């Protein structure tokens, strides 16, 4: 059984909803199990959150999906602060050759989702992870008028996460589980 960590920060619940869909996608694959966790100092407005992450869970996971709201075209301060605490794992090479993927949400159409996704990939690459995106074979990526990019699932706007955005996140989680199983075999 591969252990996939879905680690996120969410304030208004949109990133939380995407995290749930990614976890559903992971859990749809035989031999994979998703674990939902939030970063320390995550302050959700509606109490929708998972248990707080322990550093050992990052080290022990086989794959990682990292999600954050978009703040001025970048990840949240809480997520960045948590990533800055991963230096001991970097020294040990604990995340090398593990699959990592990212997802986000912003309140406006040009709010910086793609910049956020790319900025979240950078520390994962420094940690030695293999970055996985969403391929255009996911048909919803070709029809979305909302969120969703080849860099990762996303949500746009202050309304509920759309069914298309949910399907992209689900597909991303499923692909993460499948690739992680192939690499660990």
C-alpha positions as CSV (number, residue, x, y, z in Angstrom):
1,X,0.0,0.0,0.0
2,X,1.4,3.4,-1.0
3,X,0.8,6.3,1.4
4,X,-0.1,9.6,-0.4
5,X,-0.1,12.7,1.7
6,X,-2.5,15.5,0.6
7,X,-1.2,18.5,2.5
8,X,-2.9,21.8,2.3
9,X,-3.7,25.2,3.7
10,X,-7.3,26.5,3.2
11,X,-9.1,29.6,4.5
12,X,-12.4,29.7,2.8
13,X,-12.8,26.0,2.0
14,X,-12.0,25.9,-1.8
15,X,-8.5,24.4,-1.4
16,X,-10.0,22.0,1.2
17,X,-12.6,20.9,-1.4
18,X,-9.9,20.3,-4.0
19,X,-7.9,18.3,-1.4
20,X,-10.9,16.1,-0.8
21,X,-11.2,15.4,-4.6
22,X,-7.5,14.7,-4.9
23,X,-7.9,12.2,-2.0
24,X,-10.9,10.6,-3.6
25,X,-8.8,10.1,-6.8
26,X,-6.0,8.6,-4.8
27,X,-8.3,6.3,-2.9
28,X,-9.9,5.1,-6.2
29,X,-6.6,3.3,-7.1
30,X,-6.2,-0.1,-5.6
31,X,-3.0,-0.2,-3.5
32,X,-3.1,3.6,-2.6
33,X,-4.3,5.4,0.4
34,X,-4.7,9.2,0.9
35,X,-4.0,11.0,4.1
36,X,-5.4,14.5,4.4
37,X,-3.4,17.0,6.6
38,X,-3.2,20.7,7.1
39,X,-0.1,22.8,7.7
40,X,0.5,24.5,11.1
41,X,-1.1,27.9,11.6
42,X,-3.8,27.2,9.0
43,X,-6.7,29.4,10.1
44,X,-9.8,28.3,8.2
45,X,-12.9,30.5,8.3
46,X,-15.3,27.6,8.5
47,X,-13.5,24.9,10.5
48,X,-13.1,22.6,7.4
49,X,-9.7,21.2,8.0
50,X,-7.8,18.0,8.5
51,X,-5.4,17.1,11.4
52,X,-2.2,19.1,11.5
53,X,0.8,17.5,9.7
54,X,3.7,16.0,11.6
55,X,7.2,16.2,10.0
56,X,7.5,12.4,10.2
57,X,4.4,12.0,8.0
58,X,6.1,14.0,5.2
59,X,9.2,11.8,5.5
60,X,7.3,8.6,5.5
61,X,4.9,9.3,2.6
62,X,5.4,7.8,-0.8
63,X,3.8,10.7,-2.7
64,X,2.7,14.2,-1.9
65,X,0.0,16.6,-3.2
66,X,0.6,20.1,-1.9
67,X,-2.2,22.7,-1.9
68,X,-2.4,26.4,-1.0
69,X,-4.6,29.4,-1.7
70,X,-3.1,32.0,-4.0
71,X,-1.9,35.1,-2.2
72,X,-0.6,37.7,-4.6
73,X,0.5,35.1,-7.1
74,X,2.2,32.9,-4.5
75,X,1.5,30.3,-1.9
76,X,0.2,31.3,1.5
77,X,2.5,32.4,4.3
78,X,1.5,29.4,6.4
79,X,2.5,27.0,3.6
80,X,5.7,28.8,2.9
81,X,6.6,28.8,6.6
82,X,5.9,25.0,6.7
83,X,8.1,24.4,3.7
84,X,10.9,26.3,5.3
85,X,10.9,23.8,8.1
86,X,11.7,20.9,5.7
87,X,15.4,21.6,5.7
88,X,16.2,18.5,7.9
89,X,14.4,16.3,5.3
90,X,16.4,18.0,2.5
91,X,19.7,17.3,4.3
92,X,18.7,13.6,4.6
93,X,17.3,13.3,1.1
94,X,14.0,12.0,2.5
95,X,11.8,13.1,-0.4
96,X,14.1,12.3,-3.3
97,X,12.5,10.1,-6.0
98,X,9.0,10.7,-4.6
99,X,6.2,12.1,-6.8
100,X,4.9,15.5,-5.9
101,X,2.1,17.6,-7.3
102,X,0.4,20.9,-6.5
103,X,-3.0,22.6,-6.5
104,X,-4.4,26.0,-5.6
105,X,-7.4,28.4,-5.5
106,X,-7.8,32.1,-6.1
107,X,-10.7,34.5,-5.9
108,X,-10.2,36.1,-9.3
109,X,-9.7,34.9,-12.9
110,X,-6.2,36.5,-13.2
111,X,-5.4,36.0,-9.5
112,X,-2.1,34.2,-10.1
113,X,-3.0,30.5,-10.0
114,X,-0.4,29.4,-12.4
115,X,2.3,31.5,-10.7
116,X,1.3,29.9,-7.4
117,X,1.4,26.4,-8.8
118,X,4.9,27.0,-10.3
119,X,6.2,28.6,-7.1
120,X,5.0,25.6,-5.1
121,X,6.8,23.2,-7.5
122,X,10.2,24.9,-6.9
123,X,10.8,23.7,-3.3
124,X,9.6,20.2,-4.2
125,X,12.2,20.1,-6.9
126,X,14.9,21.3,-4.4
127,X,13.8,18.4,-2.1
128,X,14.4,16.0,-5.0
129,X,10.8,15.2,-5.8
130,X,9.6,14.3,-9.3
131,X,6.9,16.8,-10.3
132,X,3.7,15.6,-11.8
133,X,1.1,17.8,-13.6
134,X,-2.3,17.2,-15.2
135,X,-2.1,16.0,-18.8
136,X,-4.4,17.2,-21.6
137,X,-5.8,13.7,-21.8
138,X,-7.9,14.8,-18.8
139,X,-10.7,16.0,-21.1
140,X,-12.0,18.6,-18.5
141,X,-8.7,20.4,-18.9
142,X,-9.7,21.2,-22.5
143,X,-13.2,22.5,-21.7
144,X,-12.7,24.3,-18.4
145,X,-13.9,28.0,-18.2
146,X,-12.9,28.1,-14.5
147,X,-9.9,26.6,-12.8
148,X,-7.6,23.8,-13.9
149,X,-4.1,24.0,-15.6
150,X,-1.5,21.5,-16.7
151,X,0.5,22.5,-13.7
152,X,-2.2,21.3,-11.3
153,X,-5.8,21.5,-10.3
154,X,-7.1,24.9,-9.4
155,X,-10.3,26.8,-8.5
156,X,-11.2,30.4,-9.6
157,X,-13.7,32.6,-7.9
158,X,-15.5,33.0,-4.6
159,X,-18.3,30.6,-5.6
160,X,-18.3,26.9,-4.9
161,X,-15.7,24.6,-6.6
162,X,-17.3,23.6,-10.0
163,X,-17.9,20.0,-11.1
164,X,-15.2,20.5,-13.8
165,X,-12.6,21.7,-11.3
166,X,-13.5,18.7,-9.0
167,X,-13.0,16.3,-11.9
168,X,-9.6,17.7,-12.7
169,X,-8.6,17.4,-9.0
170,X,-9.9,13.8,-8.9
171,X,-7.9,12.9,-12.1
172,X,-4.8,14.5,-10.6
173,X,-5.1,12.4,-7.4
174,X,-5.7,9.3,-9.4
175,X,-2.7,9.9,-11.6
176,X,-0.5,10.7,-8.5
177,X,-1.5,7.3,-7.0
178,X,-0.9,5.4,-10.2
179,X,2.6,7.0,-10.8
180,X,3.6,6.5,-7.2
181,X,2.7,2.8,-7.4
182,X,4.7,2.4,-10.6
183,X,7.7,4.1,-9.1
184,X,7.5,2.1,-5.8
185,X,7.1,-1.3,-7.6
